[in-house]
Amino acid sequence: MTKWFLGMVVSLTLAGVACSRDKKSDQIAALDDAYKSGILSKAEYEAKRAALTAPPQTTALDDAYKSGVLTKA
């Protein structure tokens, strides 16, 4: 019975960690709050949100390197 209980606790702990929120979602929530409270203008809000939600720039460079278009030199 104790092994079963311990197994359930470990399983639930791992499931909780796997379902944790992303750091970016916390930053976007803070950005939303700043915009709603009037700290940021609409233009500032949209620029910062676009920067947070944009895909990483290095992905395109990595893809070009892997395909042979670019070299490390």
PyMOL commands that set and color helices and strands:
alter all, ss='L'
color gray80, all
select helices_A, chain A and resi 2-18+23-36+42-53+58-67
alter helices_A, ss='H'
color red, helices_A
deselect
rebuild
show_as cartoon
